[in-house]
Amino acid sequence: MARKPVASLTASPEAITAGLASARYVTDDGLATAIFLAIRLGKPLLLEGAPGVGKTEAAKAIAEIFGRSLIRLQCYEGIDPAHAIYEWNYQRQLLAIRQAGEGEVDLYDDRFLIARPLLKVLKAPEENILLVDEIDRTDHEFEALLLEFLSDFQISIPERGTIRATARPVVVLTSNRTRELAEALRRRCVYHWIGYPDPDREAEIIMLRAGDVAERTARAAAKAVREIRSRPLAKPPGISEAIEWANAATVLEKGGSPWPEAFRRAVGVLIKDEEDLTFLAPELGRVVEEALE
């Protein structure tokens, strides 16, 4: 992975925008400024927004333009330090004790320490970027475990002491806001809310990310998706679903399905909830036809 010059990428929010564009990630000034400030101030970046608006993709694009590996910690209910920070390799410790016999062995040597995402980033902050994905899926107790890391980029290991990063790592946290995050966590971060893009920007994203999709198709998909999201759906479609929809409709159209039938037949890649499909069915044809005008 080629490493890009950090100084040139972090010269301004505009440089961040240009860098992300090279990674096929379309952003606006608000997000570019938040990324710029997080990196220049050495603070974690907290991205909130509905599922599918591009929070995780933003972290991937940041890693790409800086030429660093993305270490992803996928959060879930019940996650513990052994999965997020570190754990000891007990089997190797027991084997070392047997092999040592009457001799002494340091059971807390590095060779027995299994580094998980947070510790991996601390050990190589200039080679990796940390993504703490969907932090809202965890509980407040796990958030409290992160505070030392997010404040000082260090981890306290009782058997070893404190391990600090030699440089401030780039850290991105995402939340779908299924619950409120603790104020202590929010205070440590640069915050940005990512909303759904307007139709013009979404059409641009579709053309960048989809395969062989014409501009008219991308604009129609973006316009229709905006209208669909305005409905009271259980699971509104994200940007990735809009991209898939435009792609699928294009495949069907090339196979002989005329517009707007191609869009209607491909709705299963856009709406992925039975009740939402039933609710939209009476209006979907009209929405697609108006979008194609």
Disulfide bonds with the S-S distance in Angstrom:
none
